[in-house]
Amino acid sequence: MLERCEQFDIRTTWKKLSEDEHIVALKNKLVEEAQEVVDAKTIDELVDELADVKEVLDVLITKACIAREMIEQKQQEKSKVRGSFQKGIYMEYVDVPQGTDWHEYFSKDPKKYPVIEEDIE
């Protein structure tokens, strides 16, 4: 992109990121690109945005020195324990008994899993 800007006499300000800064920037870019996937209206737009997400993921995986096999293994483990996204099942509500491992799991992330107070009449 920098070279293209220079071709068209577009002035830029830039800096070379440190490894740590680069990883942080890639994480932020991943969020930006994921939002563009959400906003995609057509298959062509979706393909374009997924290509961007994949590019950012590929670079992040490399920069973070993570073996792809580790990610695939973790994906399989999580799928066995929590299920997969393949079936399209979306849980809207979960009632978890207190004192269980699942209660502890859900309680760790109240933003993601808010406690719903029931009205007692």
Contacts in CASP RR format, 6 or more apart in sequence:
PFRMAT RR
TARGET T0000
AUTHOR 0000-0000-0000
METHOD contacts of the structure
MODEL  1
MLERCEQFDIRTTWKKLSEDEHIVALKNKLVEEAQEVVDAKTIDELVDEL
ADVKEVLDVLITKACIAREMIEQKQQEKSKVRGSFQKGIYMEYVDVPQGT
DWHEYFSKDPKKYPVIEEDIE
2 12 0 8 1.000
2 14 0 8 1.000
5 11 0 8 1.000
5 12 0 8 1.000
6 12 0 8 1.000
17 25 0 8 1.000
19 63 0 8 1.000
22 63 0 8 1.000
23 60 0 8 1.000
23 63 0 8 1.000
23 64 0 8 1.000
26 56 0 8 1.000
26 59 0 8 1.000
26 60 0 8 1.000
26 63 0 8 1.000
27 60 0 8 1.000
29 56 0 8 1.000
30 53 0 8 1.000
30 56 0 8 1.000
30 57 0 8 1.000
30 60 0 8 1.000
33 49 0 8 1.000
33 52 0 8 1.000
33 53 0 8 1.000
33 56 0 8 1.000
34 53 0 8 1.000
36 49 0 8 1.000
36 52 0 8 1.000
37 46 0 8 1.000
37 49 0 8 1.000
37 50 0 8 1.000
37 53 0 8 1.000
39 49 0 8 1.000
40 46 0 8 1.000
40 48 0 8 1.000
40 49 0 8 1.000
61 68 0 8 1.000
61 71 0 8 1.000
93 116 0 8 1.000
94 106 0 8 1.000
94 113 0 8 1.000
96 102 0 8 1.000
96 103 0 8 1.000
96 106 0 8 1.000
97 103 0 8 1.000
106 113 0 8 1.000
107 113 0 8 1.000
END
